[in-house]
Amino acid sequence: MDLEARSLSASVKAMLLVKLREYKTDLNNLKSEVKRITLGNANQGARDDLLESGMADTLTASADQRARLLMTTERLGKSSDRIREGRKTMLETEELGVSILHDLHQQRQSLLQAHNTVRLVFVSGLPPLGETV
């Protein structure tokens, strides 16, 4: 409301800002009064009884939540381990693939070199190695 009031014309803005301050003051006074009434009228004995009876339920709920949290944390840890193992396997596989591609490249180069040598022999008419002319 503050922003809306500030964006209006000056004559309307001044009036609305004054009312807004009054409303905020009234709201703070009412909040203080509610706190005073709730704290002043509370019967300490009845309050303690309520808190003690609810405490057992709270402890049970807290233990259940803790157990679920521990199971979830354990599952998360196992999942993280599986992801790490999968990543390690992936990196090893990638490394092996790179090695295989390198070997294939070398074999291709050897085959191309042999092919060129054979072609050169046939084109030049030279006898193959080991034969005499």
N, C-alpha and C positions, 0 to 999 in steps of 0.2 A: 504494500500500500504506500510505503514511503516513496518508492520510485515512481509510482503512478501519480502521486500528489506533486512531486517535484517536476514532472513533465507537463503540468498544466500551466495556464496563464498565471501571472503574478498575483492578481487579486484573489483568484480561487485557491491558488497554491498556499498562500499565507493562512487562509481560513482552515483549509484541510490539514495543514501541518500542525496547527494549534490543537485541533480536535484529535489528531492522531496522537500527539503527546499526552493529551488528557486520557485517551483510551489506554495507552501504554501504562500510565500511572495507575489507573483504576485496575488494570489487569494485574500489575505487580502487587497492589494492595490486597486484591482478592486472593492471590496465590499465598501471600504471607498469612492471611487470615485462615485459609484452609490448612496450612501447615500447623498453625498455632492450635486450631481446634482439634485436628487429628492427634497431635502430640499430647495436648492437655487432657483429653477425654479418654485416652487409652488406659484400660485397666492392666497394670503390669502383670498381675498374676494370670489373667486370662490370655494375655499376649504370650507369656512364657509357655503356658499349656499348649497353645496353638503351635508355637514354634517347635516345641519338643515332639508333638505328635507328627508334625510334618517332616521333622528331621529324619526319621527312619525311612520314610518314603524318598526323601531327597538323597540319603546315603545309598539306598538301593538303586535309584535311578542313576546316581553318579557312578556307582560300580559298574552298572550295565553299560553306561556310556564309555567308561574307561576300557572295559573289555572289548567293546566294538572298535574303539579307537586303536587299541593295540593290535587287533586282528587286521584292521585296515592298514595300519602302518607296516605290519609284517607282509601283507599281500603286496603293498607298494614296493617294499624292499625286494621281494622276490621278482616282481615285474621289472624292476630296475636292473637286477642281476641278469635276467633273461635278455633284456635289451642290450646290456653290455656284451654278453656272450654273442648275441646275434651280430652286433656291430663288429666284434673281433673276427667272427667267421666271415663276414662280408669283406673286411679289409684283407684277410688272408686270401680269399677267393679272388679279389681284385688284383692282388699282387701276383697270384698264380696266373691269372689271365694275361697280365702285362708280360710276364715271363714267356708264356706260350706265344703271344703275338711277336715278341722279339725273336724267339727261335724260328717261327714261321717266316719272318722277314729275312732272317739270315739264310734259311733254306731256299727261299725264293731268289735271293741274290745269287746263291750258288748255282741254282738251276738256270738262271738267266745267263750267268757267265759260261756254264757248260754249253748252253744252246748257242751262244755267240761263238764259242770256240769251234763247235762242230760246223756251224754255218761258214765260218772263215776257212776251215779245211776244205769243205766242198767247193766253195767259190774260188779259192786260190788254186785248187787242183793239187795241193800237196798231199802226199801219201800220209796215212795215219801213222802215229808214232809206232816204232817197232818194225815197220816195213822198210825195205831198202828200195831204192829207185833203180 
